[in-house]
Amino acid sequence: MKSKPSVEFIRLFFKSPVEEEFAIVCAEFIANVVGDRVLGLRPDTKWSEILQWLGPKPDHPALFAILLKKRFGPDVEEIIAASEFMTFREFVEYVCSHKQHAA
């Protein structure tokens, strides 16, 4: 069985411990779906690019969106609505700022 790629590198791109931890959780989720392609993940990677890593089948992005909603809740609506524009960093910052306001 092939081991899952490490995504710990992503923590270096975020300024707070909360963002670091959430970025790792999110990157691990992506790695479970796209495998080694996650090694191309950077803070400025747009979600539309991540969706392309899923492959050519048209149902893959829809399935991924369902899995994202199940894992991360309503904050994922922002990704889906703005996948051409929203970067991985923007999503992490968005979710973390909403969690801090909710606390």
Phi, psi and omega in degrees: 000134181283137180282153180285139180294145178285137178246012181303333181304332186293334182298333182295343184266001185240149191268342181237154178301324179296314179294320178302310183296317180293321179300319179294315179301314181293317180296322177296321177299313179298317180300323179298333182265319187253356178066223185297342179300337180298339179295345175273359182291130175225163180303327181271007176292126178281150180297331177297326177292317179300319179297327177293331179296344182287338180112180189279346184290130185295338181277347182298312178298323179294317178295318178299319178299320178296315179296320178299314179299317180297320183280319189246358175078202189294342179299340182291337179306324179296320178297310185297318182290329186235034186299333179287339187243325186283131178267168177301316179301314181299321178296314180300312180297319179300309182296315182295322179291325178290324178293321180292322179289328180284337182283000000 
